[in-house]
């Protein structure tokens, strides 16, 4: 009987130690993250890594981003290496606005390489769920956030691309952008 209690005690200690360590999350042991939390004084704008004020996270575009894009591309826009490409510092996001408009409208499928990482997945198209204004807002947000410095996207630009690609029924491939 004494042996039974000692095994039970050892198992209990191991279980509670694992729970404790998971709660402490020894830097990257249980959860891998490249973004350490940063304290932001309530009522003050958050500062970026460069020290400048960040964008308005309550803007219409930020709200669409949080609702739809954040799950894959992350709060910081860095994506997930090998799975979801980064939007932060993205040449595609900062170039011709028609390319990201096509991607948001119709989705994307196929193998691509971004910043030395290969991605081969499928992004859902959001053209049926989002209005031209929603797409313009979220792309304006992304193109001016996460270190990106591109200009705003207008609803009329989105409508023009939507009309020009209306017959497109599958996700875009990189060659179609």
N, C-alpha and C positions, 0 to 999 in steps of 0.2 A: 504494500500500500504506500509506503514511504517513497518508493521509486516512481510510482504513478504521479504523486504530487510534484516531485522534482522535474519530471518531464513536462507536466502541465505548467509549472512555473517558468521553465525555460521557453516553452512555446509562447506563453503570455508575454514574457519580456521581449522576445523577438518580434512579436506582433506590434506591441506598443512602441518599440524602438523604430520599426518601419513607419508607423503612423507619424511619430515625432519627426523623423528625418524627412518624410514627404512634406510635412507642414513647414519645416525649415527650408526645404528645397536647397540643399547644399548646392551652391552656384552651378547650375547646369546639370546636376546629377539626375534629377527626375524630369525636369522641364528644361528644354534647350531654348534659350532666348538670347538674341543679340541686343535687345533693347532693355536696359536697366530702367526701373521706374525713376522718375524725376519729380520732386515735390514742386507744385505750383501753388503759390499763395492764392487763396480764393479771391476772386475779383480782379486778378492781374492776368495779362496774357502770358501764355507759355512761351518760353524762349527756345529757339531752335539750337542746334549744335553750334551754329555760327553766332548765336547771341541775339539774333533779331527776333522780333515778335512773330509768332506763328499766325497762320490764317485763321479766320473765324470758323470754328467747328460747329457753329449754329447756322451757317449759311445754307441756302437750299441745296447747293451741290454737296456740301459736307454731309447733310442729312441723307441724301441719296447714297453717297459713298458708304456711310455707316450701315445703312439698311441692306445694300446689295454687294458692294465691292469688298468691304472690309473682311468678310469671312475668308476670302481667298488671298487677297493682296495685302491684307494686314493693316493695322492702324497706322503704321509708319510708311505704308506703301512699298515695303521692301520685298513683298511676296514671300515665297518659300523656295529656297534653292532646289532646282531640279523639278519642282512641282508647279508652282505659280510664279510667273515672271514678275520682276519688280516694276513698279510704276515710278518709284523714286529715281530721279536722274535718268529716266528713260528717254533715249533719243527719239523713239517712235512717238512718245507723248508730246515731245517738244517740237516735232517737225510739222509736216503738213497735217492739219486738223482732220482732213477727210479720212485718213487712215484709222485713227482711233474711233471716229464716228462709225465707220464701217464695222469695226470690231464690236462696238457696243450694240449696234443695230442687229447684226447678223450672227455674232459670235465668231469664234476662231478655232481652227482645228489644224493640226499638223506640227511637224518638227520645226523648231526655231532655235536659234542660239542668241542669247542675250548676256552680255558682260561675262563671257567665257563659260556660261552654263547652258546646257541643252535642255530644252523643254519639249515635250511631245504629249500634249493633252488637248482637251476640248474646253472652250469657254462658251457658256450659254449666251445666246443672243437675247438682248433685252428690248428689242424694237417693239414688240407687241405689248410689253408691260410698261414701258416708259414713254412719256410724251417727248416731242422734240425739245421742249423747254427743259424737262428733267435731264435729258442727255446733254444738252448744252451746259446746264448747271454743273453736272457731275464732272464733265470733261474740263470745264473752266476751273473747277476746284483742283482736279488732279494736275492740270497743266501749270498751276500756280502754287502747288504745294510740294512737299517732300524734296525740296531743292530744285524743282522744275521752275522754269522762268518763261514759259510760253504764254502767248496771249489768250484772250477769252474766245470761247466758241459761242456762236449765236444760234438761236432756234432756227433762223432761216438757213444757216449753213447745214444744220442737221436735216431740215426738210429737203434741201437740195440733194443731199446724199441719199436720203431715204427714197426720194422720187427716182433718182438715177439708178438705184440698185433694187427697185421694187420687185423685179423678177427673180432676184437671188433667193433661193430657198434653202440653202445649206450654209453651215459656218464658212467664213472666209478662210482661204489659205494665204500664206504670206505672198505668194505670186499674184494674188488678186487685189492686194492692197495698193 
